[in-house]
Amino acid sequence: MNHVPALWAAAYGSARPAPVRFLARRALALRAFVRELALADHHPFAGY
């Protein structure tokens, strides 16, 4: 599962200040990008 509870709570919880939510959302996006990049190495014939 690709779920980081602390980051998701910070990114989408209404109790957090806007800058904290923004940074948490950017961290989630960066994590997703790095994960896709890592998975691309494991599929050599997937059209990359």
mmCIF entry with sequence, helices, sheets and N, C-alpha, C, O atoms, coordinates in Angstrom:
data_MODEL
# 
_entry.id   MODEL 
# 
_entity.id                         1 
_entity.type                       polymer 
_entity.pdbx_number_of_molecules   1 
# 
_entity_poly.entity_id                      1 
_entity_poly.type                           'polypeptide(L)' 
_entity_poly.nstd_linkage                   no 
_entity_poly.nstd_monomer                   no 
_entity_poly.pdbx_seq_one_letter_code       MNHVPALWAAAYGSARPAPVRFLARRALALRAFVRELALADHHPFAGY 
_entity_poly.pdbx_seq_one_letter_code_can   MNHVPALWAAAYGSARPAPVRFLARRALALRAFVRELALADHHPFAGY 
_entity_poly.pdbx_strand_id                 A 
# 
loop_
_entity_poly_seq.entity_id 
_entity_poly_seq.num 
_entity_poly_seq.mon_id 
_entity_poly_seq.hetero 
1 1  MET n 
1 2  ASN n 
1 3  HIS n 
1 4  VAL n 
1 5  PRO n 
1 6  ALA n 
1 7  LEU n 
1 8  TRP n 
1 9  ALA n 
1 10 ALA n 
1 11 ALA n 
1 12 TYR n 
1 13 GLY n 
1 14 SER n 
1 15 ALA n 
1 16 ARG n 
1 17 PRO n 
1 18 ALA n 
1 19 PRO n 
1 20 VAL n 
1 21 ARG n 
1 22 PHE n 
1 23 LEU n 
1 24 ALA n 
1 25 ARG n 
1 26 ARG n 
1 27 ALA n 
1 28 LEU n 
1 29 ALA n 
1 30 LEU n 
1 31 ARG n 
1 32 ALA n 
1 33 PHE n 
1 34 VAL n 
1 35 ARG n 
1 36 GLU n 
1 37 LEU n 
1 38 ALA n 
1 39 LEU n 
1 40 ALA n 
1 41 ASP n 
1 42 HIS n 
1 43 HIS n 
1 44 PRO n 
1 45 PHE n 
1 46 ALA n 
1 47 GLY n 
1 48 TYR n 
# 
_struct_asym.id          A 
_struct_asym.entity_id   1 
# 
loop_
_struct_conf.conf_type_id 
_struct_conf.id 
_struct_conf.pdbx_PDB_helix_id 
_struct_conf.beg_label_comp_id 
_struct_conf.beg_label_asym_id 
_struct_conf.beg_label_seq_id 
_struct_conf.pdbx_beg_PDB_ins_code 
_struct_conf.end_label_comp_id 
_struct_conf.end_label_asym_id 
_struct_conf.end_label_seq_id 
_struct_conf.pdbx_end_PDB_ins_code 
_struct_conf.beg_auth_comp_id 
_struct_conf.beg_auth_asym_id 
_struct_conf.beg_auth_seq_id 
_struct_conf.end_auth_comp_id 
_struct_conf.end_auth_asym_id 
_struct_conf.end_auth_seq_id 
_struct_conf.pdbx_PDB_helix_class 
_struct_conf.details 
_struct_conf.pdbx_PDB_helix_length 
HELX_P HELX_P1 AA1 PRO A 5  ? TYR A 12 ? PRO A 5  TYR A 12 1 ? 8  
HELX_P HELX_P2 AA2 ALA A 18 ? ALA A 40 ? ALA A 18 ALA A 40 1 ? 23 
# 
_struct_conf_type.id          HELX_P 
_struct_conf_type.criteria    ? 
_struct_conf_type.reference   ? 
# 
loop_
_atom_site.group_PDB 
_atom_site.id 
_atom_site.type_symbol 
_atom_site.label_atom_id 
_atom_site.label_alt_id 
_atom_site.label_comp_id 
_atom_site.label_asym_id 
_atom_site.label_entity_id 
_atom_site.label_seq_id 
_atom_site.pdbx_PDB_ins_code 
_atom_site.Cartn_x 
_atom_site.Cartn_y 
_atom_site.Cartn_z 
_atom_site.occupancy 
_atom_site.B_iso_or_equiv 
_atom_site.pdbx_formal_charge 
_atom_site.auth_seq_id 
_atom_site.auth_comp_id 
_atom_site.auth_asym_id 
_atom_site.auth_atom_id 
_atom_site.pdbx_PDB_model_num 
ATOM 1   N N  . MET A 1 1  ? 0.849  -1.182 0.000   1.00 0.00 ? 1  MET A N  1 
ATOM 2   C CA . MET A 1 1  ? 0.000  0.000  0.000   1.00 0.00 ? 1  MET A CA 1 
ATOM 3   C C  . MET A 1 1  ? 0.887  1.236  0.000   1.00 0.00 ? 1  MET A C  1 
ATOM 4   O O  . MET A 1 1  ? 1.906  1.277  0.691   1.00 0.00 ? 1  MET A O  1 
ATOM 5   N N  . ASN A 1 2  ? 0.503  2.231  -0.768  1.00 0.00 ? 2  ASN A N  1 
ATOM 6   C CA . ASN A 1 2  ? 1.287  3.462  -0.887  1.00 0.00 ? 2  ASN A CA 1 
ATOM 7   C C  . ASN A 1 2  ? 0.655  4.562  -0.060  1.00 0.00 ? 2  ASN A C  1 
ATOM 8   O O  . ASN A 1 2  ? 0.189  5.570  -0.591  1.00 0.00 ? 2  ASN A O  1 
ATOM 9   N N  . HIS A 1 3  ? 0.644  4.360  1.221   1.00 0.00 ? 3  HIS A N  1 
ATOM 10  C CA . HIS A 1 3  ? -0.039 5.316  2.091   1.00 0.00 ? 3  HIS A CA 1 
ATOM 11  C C  . HIS A 1 3  ? 0.871  5.652  3.266   1.00 0.00 ? 3  HIS A C  1 
ATOM 12  O O  . HIS A 1 3  ? 1.296  4.771  4.014   1.00 0.00 ? 3  HIS A O  1 
ATOM 13  N N  . VAL A 1 4  ? 1.160  6.929  3.413   1.00 0.00 ? 4  VAL A N  1 
ATOM 14  C CA . VAL A 1 4  ? 1.966  7.395  4.544   1.00 0.00 ? 4  VAL A CA 1 
ATOM 15  C C  . VAL A 1 4  ? 1.021  8.186  5.441   1.00 0.00 ? 4  VAL A C  1 
ATOM 16  O O  . VAL A 1 4  ? 0.771  9.362  5.178   1.00 0.00 ? 4  VAL A O  1 
ATOM 17  N N  . PRO A 1 5  ? 0.491  7.565  6.497   1.00 0.00 ? 5  PRO A N  1 
ATOM 18  C CA . PRO A 1 5  ? -0.556 8.209  7.301   1.00 0.00 ? 5  PRO A CA 1 
ATOM 19  C C  . PRO A 1 5  ? -0.189 9.596  7.821   1.00 0.00 ? 5  PRO A C  1 
ATOM 20  O O  . PRO A 1 5  ? -1.023 10.501 7.804   1.00 0.00 ? 5  PRO A O  1 
ATOM 21  N N  . ALA A 1 6  ? 1.045  9.771  8.280   1.00 0.00 ? 6  ALA A N  1 
ATOM 22  C CA . ALA A 1 6  ? 1.423  11.080 8.830   1.00 0.00 ? 6  ALA A CA 1 
ATOM 23  C C  . ALA A 1 6  ? 1.397  12.159 7.753   1.00 0.00 ? 6  ALA A C  1 
ATOM 24  O O  . ALA A 1 6  ? 0.933  13.273 7.997   1.00 0.00 ? 6  ALA A O  1 
ATOM 25  N N  . LEU A 1 7  ? 1.895  11.830 6.566   1.00 0.00 ? 7  LEU A N  1 
ATOM 26  C CA . LEU A 1 7  ? 1.887  12.820 5.485   1.00 0.00 ? 7  LEU A CA 1 
ATOM 27  C C  . LEU A 1 7  ? 0.474  13.104 4.998   1.00 0.00 ? 7  LEU A C  1 
ATOM 28  O O  . LEU A 1 7  ? 0.121  14.255 4.739   1.00 0.00 ? 7  LEU A O  1 
ATOM 29  N N  . TRP A 1 8  ? -0.335 12.058 4.874   1.00 0.00 ? 8  TRP A N  1 
ATOM 30  C CA . TRP A 1 8  ? -1.703 12.270 4.406   1.00 0.00 ? 8  TRP A CA 1 
ATOM 31  C C  . TRP A 1 8  ? -2.493 13.108 5.402   1.00 0.00 ? 8  TRP A C  1 
ATOM 32  O O  . TRP A 1 8  ? -3.269 13.976 5.001   1.00 0.00 ? 8  TRP A O  1 
ATOM 33  N N  . ALA A 1 9  ? -2.307 12.863 6.674   1.00 0.00 ? 9  ALA A N  1 
ATOM 34  C CA . ALA A 1 9  ? -3.011 13.647 7.695   1.00 0.00 ? 9  ALA A CA 1 
ATOM 35  C C  . ALA A 1 9  ? -2.568 15.101 7.646   1.00 0.00 ? 9  ALA A C  1 
ATOM 36  O O  . ALA A 1 9  ? -3.390 16.006 7.789   1.00 0.00 ? 9  ALA A O  1 
ATOM 37  N N  . ALA A 1 10 ? -1.281 15.332 7.446   1.00 0.00 ? 10 ALA A N  1 
ATOM 38  C CA . ALA A 1 10 ? -0.781 16.707 7.375   1.00 0.00 ? 10 ALA A CA 1 
ATOM 39  C C  . ALA A 1 10 ? -1.222 17.387 6.086   1.00 0.00 ? 10 ALA A C  1 
ATOM 40  O O  . ALA A 1 10 ? -1.505 18.585 6.082   1.00 0.00 ? 10 ALA A O  1 
ATOM 41  N N  . ALA A 1 11 ? -1.283 16.636 5.000   1.00 0.00 ? 11 ALA A N  1 
ATOM 42  C CA . ALA A 1 11 ? -1.615 17.223 3.702   1.00 0.00 ? 11 ALA A CA 1 
ATOM 43  C C  . ALA A 1 11 ? -3.096 17.550 3.565   1.00 0.00 ? 11 ALA A C  1 
ATOM 44  O O  . ALA A 1 11 ? -3.456 18.551 2.944   1.00 0.00 ? 11 ALA A O  1 
ATOM 45  N N  . TYR A 1 12 ? -3.949 16.720 4.135   1.00 0.00 ? 12 TYR A N  1 
ATOM 46  C CA . TYR A 1 12 ? -5.380 16.883 3.896   1.00 0.00 ? 12 TYR A CA 1 
ATOM 47  C C  . TYR A 1 12 ? -6.188 17.143 5.156   1.00 0.00 ? 12 TYR A C  1 
ATOM 48  O O  . TYR A 1 12 ? -7.415 17.223 5.094   1.00 0.00 ? 12 TYR A O  1 
ATOM 49  N N  . GLY A 1 13 ? -5.529 17.275 6.291   1.00 0.00 ? 13 GLY A N  1 
ATOM 50  C CA . GLY A 1 13 ? -6.232 17.611 7.525   1.00 0.00 ? 13 GLY A CA 1 
ATOM 51  C C  . GLY A 1 13 ? -6.492 19.109 7.600   1.00 0.00 ? 13 GLY A C  1 
ATOM 52  O O  . GLY A 1 13 ? -5.615 19.910 7.278   1.00 0.00 ? 13 GLY A O  1 
ATOM 53  N N  . SER A 1 14 ? -7.671 19.481 8.014   1.00 0.00 ? 14 SER A N  1 
ATOM 54  C CA . SER A 1 14 ? -8.027 20.901 8.050   1.00 0.00 ? 14 SER A CA 1 
ATOM 55  C C  . SER A 1 14 ? -7.424 21.622 9.250   1.00 0.00 ? 14 SER A C  1 
ATOM 56  O O  . SER A 1 14 ? -7.460 22.851 9.305   1.00 0.00 ? 14 SER A O  1 
ATOM 57  N N  . ALA A 1 15 ? -6.875 20.889 10.205  1.00 0.00 ? 15 ALA A N  1 
ATOM 58  C CA . ALA A 1 15 ? -6.326 21.517 11.407  1.00 0.00 ? 15 ALA A CA 1 
ATOM 59  C C  . ALA A 1 15 ? -4.919 22.064 11.186  1.00 0.00 ? 15 ALA A C  1 
ATOM 60  O O  . ALA A 1 15 ? -4.381 22.746 12.058  1.00 0.00 ? 15 ALA A O  1 
ATOM 61  N N  . ARG A 1 16 ? -4.322 21.778 10.046  1.00 0.00 ? 16 ARG A N  1 
ATOM 62  C CA . ARG A 1 16 ? -2.950 22.217 9.768   1.00 0.00 ? 16 ARG A CA 1 
ATOM 63  C C  . ARG A 1 16 ? -2.951 23.561 9.046   1.00 0.00 ? 16 ARG A C  1 
ATOM 64  O O  . ARG A 1 16 ? -3.875 23.852 8.285   1.00 0.00 ? 16 ARG A O  1 
ATOM 65  N N  . PRO A 1 17 ? -1.932 24.377 9.274   1.00 0.00 ? 17 PRO A N  1 
ATOM 66  C CA . PRO A 1 17 ? -1.801 25.637 8.522   1.00 0.00 ? 17 PRO A CA 1 
ATOM 67  C C  . PRO A 1 17 ? -1.567 25.356 7.032   1.00 0.00 ? 17 PRO A C  1 
ATOM 68  O O  . PRO A 1 17 ? -1.060 24.294 6.669   1.00 0.00 ? 17 PRO A O  1 
ATOM 69  N N  . ALA A 1 18 ? -1.929 26.289 6.195   1.00 0.00 ? 18 ALA A N  1 
ATOM 70  C CA . ALA A 1 18 ? -1.812 26.113 4.746   1.00 0.00 ? 18 ALA A CA 1 
ATOM 71  C C  . ALA A 1 18 ? -0.387 25.790 4.291   1.00 0.00 ? 18 ALA A C  1 
ATOM 72  O O  . ALA A 1 18 ? -0.221 24.907 3.450   1.00 0.00 ? 18 ALA A O  1 
ATOM 73  N N  . PRO A 1 19 ? 0.650  26.461 4.803   1.00 0.00 ? 19 PRO A N  1 
ATOM 74  C CA . PRO A 1 19 ? 2.009  26.102 4.346   1.00 0.00 ? 19 PRO A CA 1 
ATOM 75  C C  . PRO A 1 19 ? 2.396  24.659 4.682   1.00 0.00 ? 19 PRO A C  1 
ATOM 76  O O  . PRO A 1 19 ? 3.095  24.009 3.905   1.00 0.00 ? 19 PRO A O  1 
ATOM 77  N N  . VAL A 1 20 ? 1.952  24.163 5.818   1.00 0.00 ? 20 VAL A N  1 
ATOM 78  C CA . VAL A 1 20 ? 2.246  22.774 6.200   1.00 0.00 ? 20 VAL A CA 1 
ATOM 79  C C  . VAL A 1 20 ? 1.531  21.821 5.255   1.00 0.00 ? 20 VAL A C  1 
ATOM 80  O O  . VAL A 1 20 ? 2.117  20.833 4.812   1.00 0.00 ? 20 VAL A O  1 
ATOM 81  N N  . ARG A 1 21 ? 0.275  22.104 4.943   1.00 0.00 ? 21 ARG A N  1 
ATOM 82  C CA . ARG A 1 21 ? -0.473 21.259 3.999   1.00 0.00 ? 21 ARG A CA 1 
ATOM 83  C C  . ARG A 1 21 ? 0.195  21.255 2.630   1.00 0.00 ? 21 ARG A C  1 
ATOM 84  O O  . ARG A 1 21 ? 0.319  20.209 1.993   1.00 0.00 ? 21 ARG A O  1 
ATOM 85  N N  . PHE A 1 22 ? 0.626  22.440 2.181   1.00 0.00 ? 22 PHE A N  1 
ATOM 86  C CA . PHE A 1 22 ? 1.280  22.542 0.876   1.00 0.00 ? 22 PHE A CA 1 
ATOM 87  C C  . PHE A 1 22 ? 2.561  21.712 0.838   1.00 0.00 ? 22 PHE A C  1 
ATOM 88  O O  . PHE A 1 22 ? 2.783  20.952 -0.105  1.00 0.00 ? 22 PHE A O  1 
ATOM 89  N N  . LEU A 1 23 ? 3.399  21.855 1.854   1.00 0.00 ? 23 LEU A N  1 
ATOM 90  C CA . LEU A 1 23 ? 4.653  21.098 1.893   1.00 0.00 ? 23 LEU A CA 1 
ATOM 91  C C  . LEU A 1 23 ? 4.408  19.596 1.985   1.00 0.00 ? 23 LEU A C  1 
ATOM 92  O O  . LEU A 1 23 ? 5.131  18.813 1.368   1.00 0.00 ? 23 LEU A O  1 
ATOM 93  N N  . ALA A 1 24 ? 3.408  19.191 2.739   1.00 0.00 ? 24 ALA A N  1 
ATOM 94  C CA . ALA A 1 24 ? 3.090  17.763 2.845   1.00 0.00 ? 24 ALA A CA 1 
ATOM 95  C C  . ALA A 1 24 ? 2.592  17.216 1.510   1.00 0.00 ? 24 ALA A C  1 
ATOM 96  O O  . ALA A 1 24 ? 2.922  16.090 1.140   1.00 0.00 ? 24 ALA A O  1 
ATOM 97  N N  . ARG A 1 25 ? 1.806  18.000 0.791   1.00 0.00 ? 25 ARG A N  1 
ATOM 98  C CA . ARG A 1 25 ? 1.335  17.552 -0.529  1.00 0.00 ? 25 ARG A CA 1 
ATOM 99  C C  . ARG A 1 25 ? 2.482  17.445 -1.512  1.00 0.00 ? 25 ARG A C  1 
ATOM 100 O O  . ARG A 1 25 ? 2.515  16.524 -2.328  1.00 0.00 ? 25 ARG A O  1 
ATOM 101 N N  . ARG A 1 26 ? 3.425  18.376 -1.447  1.00 0.00 ? 26 ARG A N  1 
ATOM 102 C CA . ARG A 1 26 ? 4.608  18.311 -2.320  1.00 0.00 ? 26 ARG A CA 1 
ATOM 103 C C  . ARG A 1 26 ? 5.450  17.086 -1.958  1.00 0.00 ? 26 ARG A C  1 
ATOM 104 O O  . ARG A 1 26 ? 5.998  16.431 -2.845  1.00 0.00 ? 26 ARG A O  1 
ATOM 105 N N  . ALA A 1 27 ? 5.556  16.774 -0.672  1.00 0.00 ? 27 ALA A N  1 
ATOM 106 C CA . ALA A 1 27 ? 6.315  15.593 -0.247  1.00 0.00 ? 27 ALA A CA 1 
ATOM 107 C C  . ALA A 1 27 ? 5.654  14.320 -0.764  1.00 0.00 ? 27 ALA A C  1 
ATOM 108 O O  . ALA A 1 27 ? 6.346  13.395 -1.189  1.00 0.00 ? 27 ALA A O  1 
ATOM 109 N N  . LEU A 1 28 ? 4.329  14.263 -0.734  1.00 0.00 ? 28 LEU A N  1 
ATOM 110 C CA . LEU A 1 28 ? 3.621  13.096 -1.271  1.00 0.00 ? 28 LEU A CA 1 
ATOM 111 C C  . LEU A 1 28 ? 3.833  12.975 -2.777  1.00 0.00 ? 28 LEU A C  1 
ATOM 112 O O  . LEU A 1 28 ? 4.025  11.873 -3.291  1.00 0.00 ? 28 LEU A O  1 
ATOM 113 N N  . ALA A 1 29 ? 3.799  14.098 -3.482  1.00 0.00 ? 29 ALA A N  1 
ATOM 114 C CA . ALA A 1 29 ? 4.016  14.073 -4.930  1.00 0.00 ? 29 ALA A CA 1 
ATOM 115 C C  . ALA A 1 29 ? 5.440  13.624 -5.257  1.00 0.00 ? 29 ALA A C  1 
ATOM 116 O O  . ALA A 1 29 ? 5.652  12.844 -6.185  1.00 0.00 ? 29 ALA A O  1 
ATOM 117 N N  . LEU A 1 30 ? 6.405  14.115 -4.499  1.00 0.00 ? 30 LEU A N  1 
ATOM 118 C CA . LEU A 1 30 ? 7.792  13.718 -4.713  1.00 0.00 ? 30 LEU A CA 1 
ATOM 119 C C  . LEU A 1 30 ? 7.980  12.234 -4.429  1.00 0.00 ? 30 LEU A C  1 
ATOM 120 O O  . LEU A 1 30 ? 8.692  11.545 -5.159  1.00 0.00 ? 30 LEU A O  1 
ATOM 121 N N  . ARG A 1 31 ? 7.352  11.744 -3.383  1.00 0.00 ? 31 ARG A N  1 
ATOM 122 C CA . ARG A 1 31 ? 7.442  10.326 -3.044  1.00 0.00 ? 31 ARG A CA 1 
ATOM 123 C C  . ARG A 1 31 ? 6.848  9.469  -4.160  1.00 0.00 ? 31 ARG A C  1 
ATOM 124 O O  . ARG A 1 31 ? 7.413  8.435  -4.516  1.00 0.00 ? 31 ARG A O  1 
ATOM 125 N N  . ALA A 1 32 ? 5.718  9.893  -4.710  1.00 0.00 ? 32 ALA A N  1 
ATOM 126 C CA . ALA A 1 32 ? 5.092  9.148  -5.805  1.00 0.00 ? 32 ALA A CA 1 
ATOM 127 C C  . ALA A 1 32 ? 5.989  9.151  -7.043  1.00 0.00 ? 32 ALA A C  1 
ATOM 128 O O  . ALA A 1 32 ? 6.113  8.132  -7.723  1.00 0.00 ? 32 ALA A O  1 
ATOM 129 N N  . PHE A 1 33 ? 6.610  10.289 -7.334  1.00 0.00 ? 33 PHE A N  1 
ATOM 130 C CA . PHE A 1 33 ? 7.502  10.376 -8.484  1.00 0.00 ? 33 PHE A CA 1 
ATOM 131 C C  . PHE A 1 33 ? 8.704  9.450  -8.323  1.00 0.00 ? 33 PHE A C  1 
ATOM 132 O O  . PHE A 1 33 ? 9.058  8.724  -9.252  1.00 0.00 ? 33 PHE A O  1 
ATOM 133 N N  . VAL A 1 34 ? 9.322  9.474  -7.163  1.00 0.00 ? 34 VAL A N  1 
ATOM 134 C CA . VAL A 1 34 ? 10.490 8.626  -6.913  1.00 0.00 ? 34 VAL A CA 1 
ATOM 135 C C  . VAL A 1 34 ? 10.104 7.155  -6.984  1.00 0.00 ? 34 VAL A C  1 
ATOM 136 O O  . VAL A 1 34 ? 10.868 6.336  -7.495  1.00 0.00 ? 34 VAL A O  1 
ATOM 137 N N  . ARG A 1 35 ? 8.934  6.816  -6.480  1.00 0.00 ? 35 ARG A N  1 
ATOM 138 C CA . ARG A 1 35 ? 8.474  5.426  -6.535  1.00 0.00 ? 35 ARG A CA 1 
ATOM 139 C C  . ARG A 1 35 ? 8.276  4.974  -7.981  1.00 0.00 ? 35 ARG A C  1 
ATOM 140 O O  . ARG A 1 35 ? 8.697  3.878  -8.349  1.00 0.00 ? 35 ARG A O  1 
ATOM 141 N N  . GLU A 1 36 ? 7.636  5.814  -8.804  1.00 0.00 ? 36 GLU A N  1 
ATOM 142 C CA . GLU A 1 36 ? 7.443  5.468  -10.215 1.00 0.00 ? 36 GLU A CA 1 
ATOM 143 C C  . GLU A 1 36 ? 8.782  5.330  -10.936 1.00 0.00 ? 36 GLU A C  1 
ATOM 144 O O  . GLU A 1 36 ? 8.956  4.451  -11.780 1.00 0.00 ? 36 GLU A O  1 
ATOM 145 N N  . LEU A 1 37 ? 9.711  6.197  -10.600 1.00 0.00 ? 37 LEU A N  1 
ATOM 146 C CA . LEU A 1 37 ? 11.037 6.126  -11.202 1.00 0.00 ? 37 LEU A CA 1 
ATOM 147 C C  . LEU A 1 37 ? 11.726 4.819  -10.829 1.00 0.00 ? 37 LEU A C  1 
ATOM 148 O O  . LEU A 1 37 ? 12.366 4.192  -11.674 1.00 0.00 ? 37 LEU A O  1 
ATOM 149 N N  . ALA A 1 38 ? 11.603 4.407  -9.586  1.00 0.00 ? 38 ALA A N  1 
ATOM 150 C CA . ALA A 1 38 ? 12.206 3.152  -9.141  1.00 0.00 ? 38 ALA A CA 1 
ATOM 151 C C  . ALA A 1 38 ? 11.538 1.956  -9.807  1.00 0.00 ? 38 ALA A C  1 
ATOM 152 O O  . ALA A 1 38 ? 12.213 0.998  -10.186 1.00 0.00 ? 38 ALA A O  1 
ATOM 153 N N  . LEU A 1 39 ? 10.232 2.004  -9.951  1.00 0.00 ? 39 LEU A N  1 
ATOM 154 C CA . LEU A 1 39 ? 9.523  0.890  -10.575 1.00 0.00 ? 39 LEU A CA 1 
ATOM 155 C C  . LEU A 1 39 ? 9.824  0.793  -12.062 1.00 0.00 ? 39 LEU A C  1 
ATOM 156 O O  . LEU A 1 39 ? 9.766  -0.298 -12.630 1.00 0.00 ? 39 LEU A O  1 
ATOM 157 N N  . ALA A 1 40 ? 10.140 1.900  -12.700 1.00 0.00 ? 40 ALA A N  1 
ATOM 158 C CA . ALA A 1 40 ? 10.453 1.883  -14.126 1.00 0.00 ? 40 ALA A CA 1 
ATOM 159 C C  . ALA A 1 40 ? 11.682 1.018  -14.397 1.00 0.00 ? 40 ALA A C  1 
ATOM 160 O O  . ALA A 1 40 ? 11.779 0.406  -15.461 1.00 0.00 ? 40 ALA A O  1 
ATOM 161 N N  . ASP A 1 41 ? 12.607 0.959  -13.466 1.00 0.00 ? 41 ASP A N  1 
ATOM 162 C CA . ASP A 1 41 ? 13.803 0.135  -13.637 1.00 0.00 ? 41 ASP A CA 1 
ATOM 163 C C  . ASP A 1 41 ? 13.482 -1.354 -13.611 1.00 0.00 ? 41 ASP A C  1 
ATOM 164 O O  . ASP A 1 41 ? 14.270 -2.160 -14.106 1.00 0.00 ? 41 ASP A O  1 
ATOM 165 N N  . HIS A 1 42 ? 12.367 -1.727 -13.057 1.00 0.00 ? 42 HIS A N  1 
ATOM 166 C CA . HIS A 1 42 ? 12.014 -3.136 -12.923 1.00 0.00 ? 42 HIS A CA 1 
ATOM 167 C C  . HIS A 1 42 ? 11.141 -3.646 -14.063 1.00 0.00 ? 42 HIS A C  1 
ATOM 168 O O  . HIS A 1 42 ? 10.766 -4.818 -14.083 1.00 0.00 ? 42 HIS A O  1 
ATOM 169 N N  . HIS A 1 43 ? 10.817 -2.771 -15.013 1.00 0.00 ? 43 HIS A N  1 
ATOM 170 C CA . HIS A 1 43 ? 10.009 -3.152 -16.169 1.00 0.00 ? 43 HIS A CA 1 
ATOM 171 C C  . HIS A 1 43 ? 10.727 -2.703 -17.442 1.00 0.00 ? 43 HIS A C  1 
ATOM 172 O O  . HIS A 1 43 ? 10.318 -1.722 -18.063 1.00 0.00 ? 43 HIS A O  1 
ATOM 173 N N  . PRO A 1 44 ? 11.785 -3.403 -17.838 1.00 0.00 ? 44 PRO A N  1 
ATOM 174 C CA . PRO A 1 44 ? 12.601 -2.925 -18.956 1.00 0.00 ? 44 PRO A CA 1 
ATOM 175 C C  . PRO A 1 44 ? 11.872 -2.897 -20.296 1.00 0.00 ? 44 PRO A C  1 
ATOM 176 O O  . PRO A 1 44 ? 12.285 -2.159 -21.191 1.00 0.00 ? 44 PRO A O  1 
ATOM 177 N N  . PHE A 1 45 ? 10.813 -3.669 -20.465 1.00 0.00 ? 45 PHE A N  1 
ATOM 178 C CA . PHE A 1 45 ? 10.118 -3.705 -21.746 1.00 0.00 ? 45 PHE A CA 1 
ATOM 179 C C  . PHE A 1 45 ? 8.730  -3.088 -21.651 1.00 0.00 ? 45 PHE A C  1 
ATOM 180 O O  . PHE A 1 45 ? 7.821  -3.494 -22.375 1.00 0.00 ? 45 PHE A O  1 
ATOM 181 N N  . ALA A 1 46 ? 8.559  -2.122 -20.778 1.00 0.00 ? 46 ALA A N  1 
ATOM 182 C CA . ALA A 1 46 ? 7.246  -1.507 -20.586 1.00 0.00 ? 46 ALA A CA 1 
ATOM 183 C C  . ALA A 1 46 ? 7.085  -0.237 -21.418 1.00 0.00 ? 46 ALA A C  1 
ATOM 184 O O  . ALA A 1 46 ? 6.169  0.547  -21.167 1.00 0.00 ? 46 ALA A O  1 
ATOM 185 N N  . GLY A 1 47 ? 7.943  -0.024 -22.387 1.00 0.00 ? 47 GLY A N  1 
ATOM 186 C CA . GLY A 1 47 ? 7.812  1.140  -23.248 1.00 0.00 ? 47 GLY A CA 1 
ATOM 187 C C  . GLY A 1 47 ? 8.556  2.364  -22.762 1.00 0.00 ? 47 GLY A C  1 
ATOM 188 O O  . GLY A 1 47 ? 8.300  3.471  -23.237 1.00 0.00 ? 47 GLY A O  1 
ATOM 189 N N  . TYR A 1 48 ? 9.458  2.192  -21.839 1.00 0.00 ? 48 TYR A N  1 
ATOM 190 C CA . TYR A 1 48 ? 10.224 3.336  -21.339 1.00 0.00 ? 48 TYR A CA 1 
ATOM 191 C C  . TYR A 1 48 ? 11.476 3.510  -22.169 1.00 0.00 ? 48 TYR A C  1 
ATOM 192 O O  . TYR A 1 48 ? 12.265 4.419  -21.914 1.00 0.00 ? 48 TYR A O  1 
# 
